[in-house]
Amino acid sequence: MKIENSLATDIDEIFRLYAIASAYQKTKNVVVWPDFDRQLVETELAQNRQWKLLIDGQIACVWAITFNDPEIWEERDQDAAIYIHRIATNPDFRGHNFVGILVEWAKEYAQSIEKNYVRLDTLGNNVKLIEHYTNAGFDFLGIFDLQSTAGLPAHYQMTKGCCLFEIKLQA
């Protein structure tokens, strides 16, 4: 198992995993991911902000990071943090607790670039996902109404309730 930056050649697989995640979300009666803009992912790839977890050379999980997220985190965005987005798991590898593995990687990565927090969000009151993220080490900060969703992907327009999670790193 290894974690590395995704490559431009991975983009079709990334979008395949997004489509699978969206289909799964539809079965769970939760906020469903829209079709993401290909340019968004191409930019993340070019900026080395799209990541993958490989098992035996196969992509088992993908996610993106950013270093600021003002529409979601508002005044907290001033903190030195990495923000994780769009975790999507290959269904052939479900059940391996990739979020736990991702959290350990994110904490090390964040500290290596002098960040103080690892953060992520999810939409709606998804009790199982809240539990999953808290079990992985995140503090659940609560559900917040976003003030401005204009610059965010379409699924943020569907609900105001945004669950915020963070891990404060040791100095």
GUKOL-703897 format. One record per residue: x, y, z of N, C-alpha, C in turn. Coordinates in steps of 0.001 Angstrom, whole numbers, plus 500000, padded with zeros to 6 digits. Each point is the difference from the previous one (the first is absolute). Layout:
<nodes>
n.X / n.Y / n.Z / ca.X / ca.Y / ca.Z / c.X / c.Y / c.Z
X / Y / Z / X / Y / Z / X / Y / Z;
...
</nodes>
This chain:
<nodes>
n.X / n.Y / n.Z / ca.X / ca.Y / ca.Z / c.X / c.Y / c.Z
500845 / 498829 / 500000 / 499155 / 501171 / 500000 / 500895 / 501241 / 500000;
499677 / 500948 / 499112 / 500758 / 501253 / 500007 / 499099 / 501146 / 499571;
500381 / 501195 / 500441 / 499272 / 501220 / 499673 / 500916 / 500880 / 499171;
499446 / 500504 / 498904 / 500772 / 500906 / 499151 / 499050 / 500939 / 499270;
500588 / 501029 / 499396 / 499190 / 500919 / 499207 / 499376 / 499265 / 498822;
498764 / 500338 / 499720 / 499357 / 499483 / 498793 / 500648 / 500655 / 498791;
499910 / 499332 / 498887 / 500569 / 500477 / 498739 / 498885 / 500361 / 499030;
500339 / 500764 / 498987 / 499011 / 500354 / 498984 / 499391 / 498747 / 499371;
500775 / 498939 / 499904 / 499494 / 498741 / 499425 / 498987 / 499305 / 500910;
499855 / 500460 / 501226 / 499029 / 499417 / 500942 / 498626 / 500649 / 499916;
499845 / 501044 / 499201 / 498781 / 500802 / 500067 / 498736 / 499202 / 499680;
500056 / 499096 / 499039 / 498800 / 499213 / 499693 / 499621 / 499105 / 501173;
500973 / 499430 / 500663 / 499721 / 499163 / 501173 / 499464 / 500845 / 501153;
500523 / 501187 / 500181 / 499484 / 500901 / 501044 / 498525 / 500271 / 499751;
499640 / 500328 / 498770 / 498600 / 500284 / 499690 / 499131 / 498749 / 500080;
500561 / 498844 / 499702 / 499245 / 498748 / 500172 / 499679 / 499789 / 501479;
500970 / 500250 / 500874 / 499779 / 499843 / 501441 / 499015 / 501044 / 500517;
500040 / 501221 / 499473 / 499011 / 501008 / 500383 / 498587 / 499538 / 499619;
499861 / 499437 / 498803 / 498680 / 499539 / 499544 / 499493 / 498862 / 500891;
500881 / 499102 / 500381 / 499612 / 498897 / 500893 / 499588 / 500551 / 501357;
500755 / 500977 / 500506 / 499664 / 500612 / 501297 / 498640 / 500690 / 499933;
499737 / 500707 / 498911 / 498710 / 500676 / 499839 / 498856 / 498992 / 499960;
500184 / 498909 / 499282 / 498963 / 498967 / 499925 / 499748 / 499399 / 501382;
501050 / 499780 / 500751 / 499863 / 499470 / 501364 / 499256 / 501002 / 500894;
500342 / 501281 / 499886 / 499335 / 501029 / 500795 / 498495 / 500018 / 499723;
499619 / 499783 / 498747 / 498575 / 499984 / 499645 / 499248 / 498905 / 500746;
500659 / 498888 / 500290 / 499335 / 498892 / 500704 / 499876 / 500261 / 501490;
500704 / 500998 / 500512 / 500045 / 500274 / 501437 / 499172 / 501201 / 500418;
499307 / 500626 / 499060 / 499162 / 501165 / 500311 / 500792 / 501110 / 500697;
501159 / 500309 / 499432 / 500859 / 501085 / 500492 / 500252 / 500959 / 498842;
500658 / 501111 / 500263 / 500357 / 500939 / 498933 / 500916 / 499282 / 499007;
499665 / 500105 / 498729 / 500707 / 499279 / 498941 / 500953 / 500949 / 499279;
501217 / 499500 / 499756 / 500963 / 500785 / 499241 / 499472 / 500271 / 498586;
500234 / 501197 / 499497 / 499660 / 500287 / 498596 / 501097 / 499454 / 499092;
499832 / 500183 / 498706 / 501108 / 499723 / 499077 / 500988 / 501150 / 500170;
501199 / 499673 / 500439 / 501001 / 501041 / 500231 / 500595 / 500462 / 498676;
500425 / 501238 / 499987 / 500612 / 500610 / 498832 / 501377 / 499371 / 499767;
500212 / 499518 / 498802 / 501281 / 499365 / 499665 / 501169 / 500972 / 500191;
499780 / 501276 / 499691 / 501054 / 501008 / 500156 / 500434 / 500109 / 501465;
499065 / 499866 / 500925 / 500330 / 500024 / 501432 / 501026 / 498927 / 500330;
499742 / 498783 / 499545 / 500902 / 498883 / 500297 / 501312 / 500153 / 499237;
499941 / 500476 / 498773 / 501240 / 500237 / 499247 / 500885 / 501007 / 500722;
499399 / 501045 / 500556 / 500763 / 501004 / 500764 / 500613 / 499366 / 501239;
499220 / 499207 / 500721 / 500531 / 499316 / 501191 / 501169 / 499089 / 499630;
499864 / 499287 / 498899 / 501088 / 499126 / 499540 / 501251 / 500824 / 499694;
499832 / 501094 / 499282 / 501137 / 500846 / 499633 / 500677 / 500607 / 501222;
499213 / 500233 / 501059 / 500536 / 500604 / 501224 / 500382 / 498956 / 501063;
500015 / 498743 / 499620 / 500337 / 498897 / 500922 / 499117 / 500002 / 501241;
498693 / 500241 / 499812 / 499064 / 499991 / 501124 / 498985 / 498859 / 499905;
500170 / 499147 / 499021 / 499149 / 498818 / 499844 / 500863 / 498787 / 500355;
499472 / 499138 / 500873 / 500781 / 498889 / 500559 / 499313 / 498670 / 499771;
500797 / 498939 / 500079 / 499457 / 498649 / 499855 / 500710 / 499056 / 500952;
499257 / 499002 / 500423 / 500543 / 498906 / 500791 / 500007 / 498781 / 499081;
501152 / 499410 / 499845 / 500167 / 498859 / 499103 / 500165 / 498711 / 500799;
499353 / 498947 / 499537 / 500196 / 498657 / 500540 / 500299 / 499102 / 498805;
501161 / 499380 / 500032 / 500431 / 499139 / 498892 / 499849 / 500702 / 498653;
500360 / 501281 / 499964 / 499984 / 500766 / 498766 / 498630 / 500498 / 499568;
498951 / 499664 / 500748 / 498648 / 500457 / 499662 / 499599 / 501160 / 500892;
499256 / 500953 / 499430 / 499499 / 501119 / 500789 / 498869 / 499490 / 500888;
500222 / 500072 / 501306 / 499014 / 499535 / 500978 / 499169 / 501151 / 500555;
500564 / 501203 / 499996 / 499321 / 501158 / 500576 / 500638 / 501262 / 499433;
499185 / 501032 / 499808 / 500504 / 501304 / 499551 / 499413 / 501089 / 500873;
500687 / 501124 / 500060 / 499512 / 501183 / 500696 / 500785 / 501206 / 499505;
499463 / 501167 / 500297 / 500667 / 501251 / 499646 / 500233 / 500792 / 501285;
500963 / 500883 / 499937 / 500236 / 500914 / 501119 / 500077 / 501426 / 499475;
499795 / 500919 / 500905 / 500233 / 501409 / 499716 / 500589 / 500614 / 501265;
500521 / 501190 / 499875 / 500647 / 500652 / 501139 / 499192 / 501173 / 500540;
498893 / 500284 / 499353 / 499048 / 500959 / 500557 / 498622 / 499656 / 499476;
499006 / 500350 / 500782 / 498627 / 499597 / 499714 / 499048 / 501027 / 500617;
500108 / 501274 / 499576 / 499299 / 501083 / 500693 / 498480 / 499932 / 499935;
499427 / 499488 / 498909 / 498539 / 499940 / 499925 / 499417 / 499054 / 501050;
500742 / 498949 / 500316 / 499514 / 499013 / 500968 / 500461 / 500352 / 501412;
501258 / 500347 / 500157 / 500573 / 500177 / 501336 / 499961 / 501437 / 500487;
499618 / 500928 / 499128 / 499812 / 501406 / 500345 / 501183 / 500532 / 500821;
499772 / 500546 / 501201 / 501098 / 500612 / 500767 / 501052 / 498990 / 500436;
499627 / 498737 / 500132 / 500979 / 498971 / 500382 / 501010 / 499735 / 498891;
499679 / 500437 / 498792 / 500891 / 499781 / 498866 / 501344 / 500714 / 500171;
500075 / 500909 / 500951 / 501262 / 500708 / 500262 / 501045 / 499069 / 500614;
499558 / 498879 / 500577 / 500924 / 499039 / 500615 / 500820 / 499285 / 498925;
501187 / 499576 / 500370 / 500852 / 499221 / 499097 / 499484 / 498561 / 499986;
499355 / 499613 / 498893 / 499347 / 498697 / 499946 / 500065 / 499408 / 498603;
499815 / 498679 / 499950 / 499677 / 499358 / 498736 / 498549 / 499542 / 500109;
499301 / 500071 / 498873 / 498588 / 499652 / 499929 / 499855 / 498844 / 499016;
499383 / 498940 / 500454 / 499818 / 498802 / 499181 / 498612 / 500043 / 499358;
499961 / 499669 / 498720 / 498738 / 499981 / 499258 / 499905 / 498744 / 499136;
498772 / 499591 / 499737 / 499646 / 498978 / 499018 / 500758 / 498685 / 500189;
499882 / 499411 / 501166 / 500564 / 498675 / 500237 / 499100 / 498993 / 499280;
500574 / 499259 / 499088 / 499235 / 498994 / 499252 / 500776 / 498684 / 500001;
499302 / 498941 / 500370 / 500624 / 498687 / 500126 / 499577 / 499084 / 498862;
500976 / 499288 / 499474 / 499743 / 498963 / 499025 / 499207 / 498894 / 500700;
498811 / 499626 / 499489 / 499190 / 498996 / 500699 / 500692 / 498649 / 500148;
500993 / 499721 / 499167 / 500750 / 498749 / 500137 / 500843 / 499975 / 501273;
500136 / 501156 / 500645 / 500854 / 500107 / 501184 / 499252 / 500530 / 501218;
498669 / 499998 / 499987 / 499241 / 500496 / 501159 / 500304 / 499155 / 501222;
499876 / 500654 / 501173 / 500166 / 499286 / 501255 / 501417 / 499987 / 500534;
500895 / 500776 / 499400 / 501400 / 500035 / 500440 / 500317 / 501211 / 500883;
498987 / 500733 / 500430 / 500178 / 501193 / 500836 / 500995 / 500989 / 499388;
499763 / 500336 / 498746 / 500872 / 500948 / 499328 / 499974 / 501382 / 500649;
498889 / 500371 / 500618 / 499965 / 501305 / 500667 / 501031 / 500031 / 501128;
500122 / 498923 / 500743 / 501018 / 499932 / 501052 / 501409 / 500118 / 499444;
500250 / 499327 / 498896 / 501315 / 500075 / 499339 / 500232 / 501411 / 499471;
498965 / 500561 / 499389 / 500092 / 501358 / 499462 / 500282 / 501005 / 501117;
499360 / 499830 / 501154 / 500214 / 500912 / 501131 / 501458 / 499963 / 500443;
500565 / 498829 / 500122 / 501412 / 499905 / 500417 / 500902 / 500672 / 498974;
499746 / 499757 / 498711 / 500768 / 500658 / 498954 / 499827 / 501519 / 500081;
498755 / 500462 / 500147 / 499710 / 501440 / 500012 / 500682 / 500701 / 501170;
500016 / 499365 / 501153 / 500661 / 500609 / 501161 / 501499 / 500157 / 499738;
500619 / 498961 / 499471 / 501437 / 500085 / 499689 / 500263 / 501047 / 498916;
499196 / 499971 / 498950 / 500171 / 500942 / 498900 / 499816 / 501432 / 500492;
498948 / 500243 / 500763 / 499731 / 501353 / 500502 / 501156 / 500507 / 500856;
500491 / 499172 / 500882 / 501122 / 500423 / 500847 / 501254 / 500263 / 499173;
500204 / 499220 / 498944 / 501202 / 500180 / 499175 / 499989 / 501329 / 499256;
498815 / 500579 / 499812 / 499906 / 501299 / 499326 / 499525 / 501090 / 500971;
500195 / 499736 / 501289 / 499759 / 500969 / 501077 / 498555 / 500476 / 500084;
499084 / 499054 / 499891 / 498580 / 500290 / 500203 / 499597 / 499500 / 501387;
499014 / 500641 / 500602 / 499585 / 499678 / 501362 / 498726 / 499175 / 500084;
499283 / 499875 / 498878 / 498722 / 499284 / 500003 / 499851 / 499144 / 498746;
499263 / 498909 / 500169 / 499473 / 499221 / 498891 / 498490 / 500138 / 500113;
499348 / 500400 / 498914 / 498563 / 500268 / 500059 / 499277 / 499346 / 498822;
498729 / 499741 / 500229 / 499121 / 499581 / 498920 / 498571 / 500353 / 500355;
499131 / 499893 / 499013 / 498587 / 500301 / 500216 / 499161 / 498975 / 499269;
498753 / 499919 / 500398 / 499001 / 499226 / 499278 / 498670 / 500723 / 500151;
499073 / 499703 / 499124 / 498737 / 500730 / 499997 / 498870 / 499189 / 500616;
499092 / 500706 / 500647 / 498829 / 499367 / 500600 / 500333 / 499281 / 501289;
498982 / 499517 / 500647 / 500168 / 499299 / 501277 / 500159 / 498506 / 499738;
501123 / 499626 / 499391 / 500303 / 498618 / 499670 / 500640 / 499351 / 501228;
499161 / 499422 / 500855 / 500435 / 499488 / 501302 / 501106 / 498955 / 499858;
499866 / 499097 / 499032 / 501020 / 498954 / 499835 / 501339 / 500580 / 499579;
499982 / 500989 / 499124 / 501251 / 500610 / 499555 / 500624 / 500833 / 501125;
499171 / 500683 / 500764 / 500514 / 500739 / 501166 / 500710 / 499043 / 500947;
499379 / 498881 / 500267 / 500605 / 498991 / 500877 / 501289 / 499446 / 499403;
499986 / 499753 / 498696 / 501183 / 499467 / 499315 / 501186 / 500963 / 500137;
499755 / 501284 / 499769 / 501086 / 500975 / 500080 / 500471 / 500209 / 501441;
499103 / 499993 / 500955 / 500439 / 500154 / 501395 / 500763 / 498766 / 500459;
499592 / 498825 / 499538 / 500745 / 498777 / 500330 / 501404 / 500018 / 499397;
500170 / 500734 / 498917 / 501313 / 500111 / 499345 / 500886 / 501054 / 500659;
499472 / 500713 / 501007 / 500827 / 500958 / 500723 / 499627 / 501453 / 499856;
499011 / 500307 / 499174 / 499575 / 501384 / 499841 / 499101 / 500421 / 501151;
500125 / 501256 / 500399 / 499039 / 500614 / 500916 / 498862 / 500544 / 499153;
498772 / 499661 / 500378 / 498824 / 500508 / 499306 / 499656 / 501350 / 500606;
500079 / 501054 / 499190 / 499789 / 501358 / 500489 / 498534 / 500414 / 499963;
499171 / 499250 / 499275 / 498585 / 500297 / 499921 / 499550 / 500215 / 498564;
498708 / 500327 / 499890 / 499390 / 500260 / 498697 / 499770 / 501504 / 499887;
500505 / 500573 / 498921 / 499966 / 501443 / 499809 / 499281 / 500347 / 498704;
499301 / 501112 / 500001 / 499411 / 500536 / 498780 / 501056 / 500829 / 499290;
500271 / 499662 / 498749 / 500992 / 500740 / 499233 / 499404 / 501332 / 499566;
500788 / 501045 / 500128 / 499531 / 501344 / 499671 / 499953 / 500248 / 498496;
501011 / 499487 / 499279 / 500066 / 500237 / 498558 / 500504 / 498739 / 499313;
499179 / 499428 / 499138 / 500388 / 498767 / 499306 / 500275 / 500229 / 498515;
500033 / 501254 / 499583 / 500110 / 500328 / 498574 / 501229 / 499383 / 499330;
501130 / 499943 / 500681 / 501223 / 499482 / 499392 / 500220 / 498515 / 500207;
499011 / 499318 / 500563 / 500149 / 498585 / 500334 / 499316 / 499104 / 498970;
500405 / 498710 / 499948 / 499314 / 499056 / 499103 / 498496 / 499940 / 500284;
499250 / 499504 / 499041 / 498537 / 500061 / 500014 / 499350 / 499360 / 501219;
500565 / 498935 / 500549 / 499327 / 499334 / 501117 / 499969 / 500867 / 501254;
500853 / 501004 / 500096 / 499953 / 500921 / 501135 / 498799 / 500939 / 499912;
499428 / 500128 / 498800 / 498808 / 500849 / 499839 / 498747 / 499277 / 500494;
500075 / 498673 / 500148 / 498828 / 499191 / 500333 / 499611 / 500049 / 501468;
500926 / 500306 / 500853 / 499729 / 500012 / 501435 / 500885 / 501044 / 500659;
499513 / 500587 / 501033 / 500831 / 500961 / 500734 / 500803 / 499305 / 501092;
499526 / 498851 / 500478 / 500652 / 499316 / 501116 / 501305 / 499352 / 499600;
501097 / 500532 / 500502 / 501332 / 499498 / 499672 / 500682 / 499545 / 501288;
500364 / 498720 / 500053 / 500688 / 499441 / 501156 / 501495 / 500268 / 499870;
500580 / 500582 / 501038 / 501428 / 500317 / 499991 / 500741 / 499090 / 500972;
501159 / 499535 / 499549 / 500852 / 499098 / 500782 / 501437 / 500509 / 499941;
500715 / 499829 / 501109 / 501423 / 500364 / 499975 / 500789 / 499145 / 500975;
501285 / 499926 / 499693 / 500989 / 499434 / 500908 / 501018 / 501095 / 500234;
500168 / 500388 / 501255 / 501042 / 500968 / 500347 / 501281 / 499233 / 500224;
501039 / 500393 / 499309 / 501280 / 499318 / 500096 / 500827 / 500547 / 501137;
500815 / 499151 / 500562 / 500888 / 500410 / 501078 / 501129 / 500846 / 499426;
500357 / 501048 / 500705 / 501073 / 500904 / 499541 / 501354 / 499349 / 500164;
</nodes>
